């Protein structure tokens, strides 16, 4: 049963990835729909970041992880490369934990 689910998800993913380029010239979406899809993608990614970086209720979160997320967000706000964002977040978290604050 699990293998069938994995195969079905893999096939569905392949079809969706193929459908975008295949239907790009045939389907025209209104500008409002395109804008809502862009906003939806940003909201979805923000929710994903919040859920994965701030595991509230699962452990003692402390101060280091939220501070690292904040530092990474600040670097991203200034539109720096993603590698710099990740390094800033990791370095901030590691430094705070090294100091023994959290």
VMD Tcl script that builds the backbone (N, CA, C; Angstrom):
set m [mol new atoms 306]
animate dup $m
set s [atomselect $m all]
$s set {name element resname resid chain x y z} {
  {N N UNK 1 A 0.821 -1.192 0.000}
  {CA C UNK 1 A 0.000 0.000 0.000}
  {C C UNK 1 A 0.870 1.262 0.000}
  {N N UNK 2 A 1.937 1.248 0.799}
  {CA C UNK 2 A 2.830 2.393 0.865}
  {C C UNK 2 A 3.542 2.613 -0.471}
  {N N UNK 3 A 3.967 1.522 -1.091}
  {CA C UNK 3 A 4.653 1.636 -2.383}
  {C C UNK 3 A 3.724 2.212 -3.444}
  {N N UNK 4 A 2.461 1.822 -3.404}
  {CA C UNK 4 A 1.497 2.364 -4.372}
  {C C UNK 4 A 1.314 3.866 -4.169}
  {N N UNK 5 A 1.286 4.293 -2.909}
  {CA C UNK 5 A 1.167 5.722 -2.627}
  {C C UNK 5 A 2.372 6.505 -3.110}
  {N N UNK 6 A 3.555 5.945 -2.910}
  {CA C UNK 6 A 4.782 6.603 -3.365}
  {C C UNK 6 A 4.794 6.720 -4.879}
  {N N UNK 7 A 4.414 5.634 -5.564}
  {CA C UNK 7 A 4.374 5.656 -7.034}
  {C C UNK 7 A 3.346 6.666 -7.525}
  {N N UNK 8 A 2.171 6.713 -6.888}
  {CA C UNK 8 A 1.138 7.668 -7.294}
  {C C UNK 8 A 1.606 9.111 -7.099}
  {N N UNK 9 A 2.253 9.390 -5.975}
  {CA C UNK 9 A 2.764 10.744 -5.744}
  {C C UNK 9 A 3.868 11.100 -6.724}
  {N N UNK 10 A 4.728 10.144 -7.046}
  {CA C UNK 10 A 5.802 10.404 -8.006}
  {C C UNK 10 A 5.222 10.687 -9.388}
  {N N UNK 11 A 4.236 9.909 -9.785}
  {CA C UNK 11 A 3.609 10.119 -11.097}
  {C C UNK 11 A 2.892 11.466 -11.143}
  {N N UNK 12 A 2.187 11.797 -10.066}
  {CA C UNK 12 A 1.500 13.094 -10.017}
  {C C UNK 12 A 2.468 14.258 -10.069}
  {N N UNK 13 A 3.573 14.136 -9.377}
  {CA C UNK 13 A 4.591 15.184 -9.408}
  {C C UNK 13 A 5.162 15.344 -10.805}
  {N N UNK 14 A 5.439 14.230 -11.468}
  {CA C UNK 14 A 5.964 14.290 -12.833}
  {C C UNK 14 A 4.957 14.964 -13.766}
  {N N UNK 15 A 3.695 14.606 -13.643}
  {CA C UNK 15 A 2.664 15.194 -14.522}
  {C C UNK 15 A 2.551 16.696 -14.286}
  {N N UNK 16 A 2.560 17.117 -13.030}
  {CA C UNK 16 A 2.479 18.553 -12.745}
  {C C UNK 16 A 3.699 19.301 -13.280}
  {N N UNK 17 A 4.870 18.714 -13.123}
  {CA C UNK 17 A 6.081 19.377 -13.626}
  {C C UNK 17 A 6.082 19.438 -15.146}
  {N N UNK 18 A 5.522 18.445 -15.793}
  {CA C UNK 18 A 5.457 18.418 -17.248}
  {C C UNK 18 A 4.384 19.383 -17.754}
  {N N UNK 19 A 3.280 19.516 -17.025}
  {CA C UNK 19 A 2.148 20.322 -17.477}
  {C C UNK 19 A 2.479 21.808 -17.573}
  {N N UNK 20 A 3.338 22.304 -16.690}
  {CA C UNK 20 A 3.666 23.730 -16.729}
  {C C UNK 20 A 4.237 24.157 -18.061}
  {N N UNK 21 A 5.369 23.594 -18.489}
  {CA C UNK 21 A 5.916 23.986 -19.790}
  {C C UNK 21 A 5.023 23.598 -20.962}
  {N N UNK 22 A 4.325 22.481 -20.842}
  {CA C UNK 22 A 3.494 22.025 -21.957}
  {C C UNK 22 A 2.291 22.924 -22.183}
  {N N UNK 23 A 1.732 23.470 -21.141}
  {CA C UNK 23 A 0.519 24.277 -21.259}
  {C C UNK 23 A 0.755 25.777 -21.168}
  {N N UNK 24 A 1.997 26.191 -21.061}
  {CA C UNK 24 A 2.305 27.608 -20.879}
  {C C UNK 24 A 1.722 28.485 -21.995}
  {N N UNK 25 A 1.823 28.042 -23.230}
  {CA C UNK 25 A 1.340 28.854 -24.352}
  {C C UNK 25 A -0.151 28.691 -24.608}
  {N N UNK 26 A -0.776 27.682 -24.052}
  {CA C UNK 26 A -2.190 27.413 -24.319}
  {C C UNK 26 A -3.133 28.032 -23.304}
  {N N UNK 27 A -2.691 28.191 -22.090}
  {CA C UNK 27 A -3.564 28.673 -21.028}
  {C C UNK 27 A -3.144 30.090 -20.640}
  {N N UNK 28 A -4.086 31.002 -20.677}
  {CA C UNK 28 A -3.844 32.386 -20.269}
  {C C UNK 28 A -4.633 32.659 -19.000}
  {N N UNK 29 A -3.933 33.035 -17.950}
  {CA C UNK 29 A -4.590 33.363 -16.694}
  {C C UNK 29 A -4.740 34.874 -16.584}
  {N N UNK 30 A -5.852 35.323 -16.016}
  {CA C UNK 30 A -6.011 36.763 -15.800}
  {C C UNK 30 A -4.933 37.292 -14.852}
  {N N UNK 31 A -4.639 38.563 -14.971}
  {CA C UNK 31 A -3.588 39.178 -14.155}
  {C C UNK 31 A -3.887 39.045 -12.664}
  {N N UNK 32 A -5.151 39.123 -12.296}
  {CA C UNK 32 A -5.526 39.002 -10.878}
  {C C UNK 32 A -5.198 37.606 -10.349}
  {N N UNK 33 A -5.446 36.589 -11.139}
  {CA C UNK 33 A -5.148 35.218 -10.724}
  {C C UNK 33 A -3.641 35.021 -10.591}
  {N N UNK 34 A -2.888 35.552 -11.521}
  {CA C UNK 34 A -1.423 35.445 -11.446}
  {C C UNK 34 A -0.920 36.122 -10.180}
  {N N UNK 35 A -1.450 37.280 -9.868}
  {CA C UNK 35 A -1.030 38.009 -8.657}
  {C C UNK 35 A -1.386 37.219 -7.396}
  {N N UNK 36 A -2.589 36.631 -7.360}
  {CA C UNK 36 A -2.982 35.837 -6.200}
  {C C UNK 36 A -2.108 34.596 -6.046}
  {N N UNK 37 A -1.713 33.983 -7.138}
  {CA C UNK 37 A -0.823 32.825 -7.074}
  {C C UNK 37 A 0.556 33.219 -6.546}
  {N N UNK 38 A 1.045 34.388 -6.952}
  {CA C UNK 38 A 2.328 34.863 -6.434}
  {C C UNK 38 A 2.254 35.120 -4.938}
  {N N UNK 39 A 1.184 35.761 -4.495}
  {CA C UNK 39 A 1.008 36.032 -3.069}
  {C C UNK 39 A 0.857 34.720 -2.306}
  {N N UNK 40 A 0.125 33.790 -2.868}
  {CA C UNK 40 A -0.060 32.492 -2.228}
  {C C UNK 40 A 1.248 31.751 -2.048}
  {N N UNK 41 A 2.137 31.853 -3.029}
  {CA C UNK 41 A 3.439 31.193 -2.918}
  {C C UNK 41 A 4.258 31.799 -1.787}
  {N N UNK 42 A 4.215 33.113 -1.651}
  {CA C UNK 42 A 4.961 33.777 -0.573}
  {C C UNK 42 A 4.388 33.386 0.786}
  {N N UNK 43 A 3.072 33.351 0.896}
  {CA C UNK 43 A 2.447 32.979 2.162}
  {C C UNK 43 A 2.770 31.532 2.520}
  {N N UNK 44 A 2.738 30.647 1.542}
  {CA C UNK 44 A 3.051 29.243 1.784}
  {C C UNK 44 A 4.495 29.062 2.240}
  {N N UNK 45 A 5.426 29.736 1.588}
  {CA C UNK 45 A 6.830 29.633 1.988}
  {C C UNK 45 A 7.067 30.233 3.369}
  {N N UNK 46 A 6.394 31.328 3.682}
  {CA C UNK 46 A 6.519 31.927 5.006}
  {C C UNK 46 A 5.995 30.991 6.078}
  {N N UNK 47 A 4.864 30.360 5.823}
  {CA C UNK 47 A 4.323 29.399 6.780}
  {C C UNK 47 A 5.257 28.208 6.953}
  {N N UNK 48 A 5.850 27.760 5.869}
  {CA C UNK 48 A 6.790 26.644 5.946}
  {C C UNK 48 A 8.008 27.012 6.789}
  {N N UNK 49 A 8.535 28.212 6.601}
  {CA C UNK 49 A 9.673 28.668 7.396}
  {C C UNK 49 A 9.280 28.763 8.866}
  {N N UNK 50 A 8.117 29.311 9.152}
  {CA C UNK 50 A 7.693 29.467 10.542}
  {C C UNK 50 A 7.521 28.113 11.226}
  {N N UNK 51 A 6.943 27.170 10.534}
  {CA C UNK 51 A 6.694 25.858 11.139}
  {C C UNK 51 A 7.984 25.078 11.341}
  {N N UNK 52 A 8.911 25.173 10.415}
  {CA C UNK 52 A 10.126 24.367 10.519}
  {C C UNK 52 A 11.212 25.000 11.379}
  {N N UNK 53 A 11.215 26.304 11.522}
  {CA C UNK 53 A 12.280 26.935 12.299}
  {C C UNK 53 A 11.866 27.269 13.713}
  {N N UNK 54 A 10.609 27.347 13.984}
  {CA C UNK 54 A 10.137 27.657 15.324}
  {C C UNK 54 A 9.204 26.550 15.807}
  {N N UNK 55 A 9.765 25.417 16.239}
  {CA C UNK 55 A 8.923 24.277 16.642}
  {C C UNK 55 A 8.282 24.506 18.007}
  {N N UNK 56 A 7.295 25.343 18.060}
  {CA C UNK 56 A 6.649 25.685 19.317}
  {C C UNK 56 A 5.906 24.476 19.879}
  {N N UNK 57 A 6.072 24.252 21.163}
  {CA C UNK 57 A 5.370 23.173 21.830}
  {C C UNK 57 A 6.067 21.830 21.754}
  {N N UNK 58 A 7.171 21.709 21.018}
  {CA C UNK 58 A 7.832 20.415 20.905}
  {C C UNK 58 A 9.083 20.328 21.752}
  {N N UNK 59 A 9.684 21.425 22.108}
  {CA C UNK 59 A 10.901 21.396 22.910}
  {C C UNK 59 A 11.142 22.789 23.480}
  {N N UNK 60 A 12.152 22.873 24.340}
  {CA C UNK 60 A 12.545 24.168 24.860}
  {C C UNK 60 A 13.257 24.933 23.749}
  {N N UNK 61 A 12.606 25.950 23.247}
  {CA C UNK 61 A 13.105 26.657 22.077}
  {C C UNK 61 A 14.310 27.529 22.393}
  {N N UNK 62 A 14.283 28.181 23.521}
  {CA C UNK 62 A 15.395 29.044 23.871}
  {C C UNK 62 A 15.404 30.321 23.042}
  {N N UNK 63 A 16.526 31.004 23.089}
  {CA C UNK 63 A 16.653 32.293 22.414}
  {C C UNK 63 A 17.477 32.207 21.132}
  {N N UNK 64 A 18.326 31.202 21.017}
  {CA C UNK 64 A 19.286 31.146 19.913}
  {C C UNK 64 A 18.613 30.946 18.553}
  {N N UNK 65 A 17.685 30.012 18.472}
  {CA C UNK 65 A 17.087 29.732 17.173}
  {C C UNK 65 A 16.261 30.909 16.629}
  {N N UNK 66 A 15.365 31.499 17.432}
  {CA C UNK 66 A 14.644 32.666 16.900}
  {C C UNK 66 A 15.572 33.823 16.538}
  {N N UNK 67 A 16.658 33.998 17.301}
  {CA C UNK 67 A 17.610 35.063 16.974}
  {C C UNK 67 A 18.295 34.774 15.643}
  {N N UNK 68 A 18.629 33.522 15.394}
  {CA C UNK 68 A 19.225 33.150 14.107}
  {C C UNK 68 A 18.264 33.366 12.954}
  {N N UNK 69 A 16.997 33.002 13.166}
  {CA C UNK 69 A 15.987 33.237 12.123}
  {C C UNK 69 A 15.832 34.728 11.862}
  {N N UNK 70 A 15.837 35.505 12.920}
  {CA C UNK 70 A 15.729 36.960 12.780}
  {C C UNK 70 A 16.930 37.527 12.021}
  {N N UNK 71 A 18.123 37.043 12.338}
  {CA C UNK 71 A 19.322 37.513 11.633}
  {C C UNK 71 A 19.268 37.128 10.153}
  {N N UNK 72 A 18.862 35.902 9.868}
  {CA C UNK 72 A 18.733 35.484 8.473}
  {C C UNK 72 A 17.681 36.289 7.737}
  {N N UNK 73 A 16.571 36.571 8.419}
  {CA C UNK 73 A 15.523 37.387 7.806}
  {C C UNK 73 A 15.989 38.801 7.529}
  {N N UNK 74 A 16.789 39.343 8.432}
  {CA C UNK 74 A 17.319 40.692 8.239}
  {C C UNK 74 A 18.262 40.738 7.035}
  {N N UNK 75 A 19.121 39.739 6.913}
  {CA C UNK 75 A 20.031 39.688 5.768}
  {C C UNK 75 A 19.231 39.488 4.472}
  {N N UNK 76 A 18.193 38.658 4.526}
  {CA C UNK 76 A 17.360 38.445 3.333}
  {C C UNK 76 A 16.597 39.708 2.953}
  {N N UNK 77 A 16.223 40.501 3.953}
  {CA C UNK 77 A 15.494 41.743 3.689}
  {C C UNK 77 A 16.313 42.675 2.787}
  {N N UNK 78 A 17.627 42.632 2.957}
  {CA C UNK 78 A 18.507 43.463 2.137}
  {C C UNK 78 A 18.917 42.771 0.835}
  {N N UNK 79 A 18.208 41.704 0.498}
  {CA C UNK 79 A 18.354 40.991 -0.778}
  {C C UNK 79 A 19.772 40.496 -1.023}
  {N N UNK 80 A 20.333 39.873 -0.027}
  {CA C UNK 80 A 21.652 39.259 -0.166}
  {C C UNK 80 A 21.493 37.832 -0.665}
  {N N UNK 81 A 22.538 37.220 -1.164}
  {CA C UNK 81 A 22.449 35.841 -1.671}
  {C C UNK 81 A 22.004 34.863 -0.572}
  {N N UNK 82 A 21.342 33.800 -0.982}
  {CA C UNK 82 A 20.779 32.841 -0.041}
  {C C UNK 82 A 21.861 32.187 0.816}
  {N N UNK 83 A 23.036 31.977 0.248}
  {CA C UNK 83 A 24.120 31.395 1.028}
  {C C UNK 83 A 24.505 32.315 2.190}
  {N N UNK 84 A 24.529 33.599 1.952}
  {CA C UNK 84 A 24.832 34.558 3.012}
  {C C UNK 84 A 23.728 34.582 4.066}
  {N N UNK 85 A 22.491 34.441 3.637}
  {CA C UNK 85 A 21.372 34.393 4.575}
  {C C UNK 85 A 21.513 33.185 5.496}
  {N N UNK 86 A 21.798 32.027 4.913}
  {CA C UNK 86 A 21.934 30.797 5.701}
  {C C UNK 86 A 23.115 30.890 6.644}
  {N N UNK 87 A 24.225 31.400 6.147}
  {CA C UNK 87 A 25.406 31.531 7.002}
  {C C UNK 87 A 25.181 32.509 8.150}
  {N N UNK 88 A 24.487 33.594 7.892}
  {CA C UNK 88 A 24.208 34.562 8.955}
  {C C UNK 88 A 23.315 33.949 10.029}
  {N N UNK 89 A 22.300 33.221 9.604}
  {CA C UNK 89 A 21.399 32.587 10.570}
  {C C UNK 89 A 22.133 31.528 11.385}
  {N N UNK 90 A 22.916 30.700 10.723}
  {CA C UNK 90 A 23.639 29.638 11.430}
  {C C UNK 90 A 24.701 30.223 12.363}
  {N N UNK 91 A 25.423 31.226 11.897}
  {CA C UNK 91 A 26.469 31.832 12.726}
  {C C UNK 91 A 25.873 32.523 13.949}
  {N N UNK 92 A 24.760 33.199 13.776}
  {CA C UNK 92 A 24.124 33.865 14.907}
  {C C UNK 92 A 23.662 32.846 15.940}
  {N N UNK 93 A 23.019 31.787 15.481}
  {CA C UNK 93 A 22.555 30.743 16.394}
  {C C UNK 93 A 23.727 30.089 17.117}
  {N N UNK 94 A 24.769 29.759 16.368}
  {CA C UNK 94 A 25.933 29.105 16.969}
  {C C UNK 94 A 26.626 30.030 17.980}
  {N N UNK 95 A 26.742 31.300 17.654}
  {CA C UNK 95 A 27.417 32.238 18.542}
  {C C UNK 95 A 26.654 32.404 19.855}
  {N N UNK 96 A 25.340 32.506 19.765}
  {CA C UNK 96 A 24.527 32.662 20.978}
  {C C UNK 96 A 24.618 31.404 21.824}
  {N N UNK 97 A 24.606 30.243 21.187}
  {CA C UNK 97 A 24.738 29.002 21.956}
  {C C UNK 97 A 26.141 28.863 22.540}
  {N N UNK 98 A 27.158 29.354 21.828}
  {CA C UNK 98 A 28.520 29.321 22.333}
  {C C UNK 98 A 28.667 30.176 23.583}
  {N N UNK 99 A 27.969 31.310 23.604}
  {CA C UNK 99 A 27.990 32.174 24.777}
  {C C UNK 99 A 27.230 31.584 25.952}
  {N N UNK 100 A 26.445 30.547 25.694}
  {CA C UNK 100 A 25.699 29.893 26.751}
  {C C UNK 100 A 24.411 30.600 27.121}
  {N N UNK 101 A 23.982 31.531 26.284}
  {CA C UNK 101 A 22.733 32.250 26.561}
  {C C UNK 101 A 21.548 31.303 26.429}
  {N N UNK 102 A 21.595 30.466 25.419}
  {CA C UNK 102 A 20.495 29.524 25.225}
  {C C UNK 102 A 20.988 28.292 24.493}
}
mol reanalyze $m
mol bondsrecalc $m
mol representation Tube
mol addrep $m
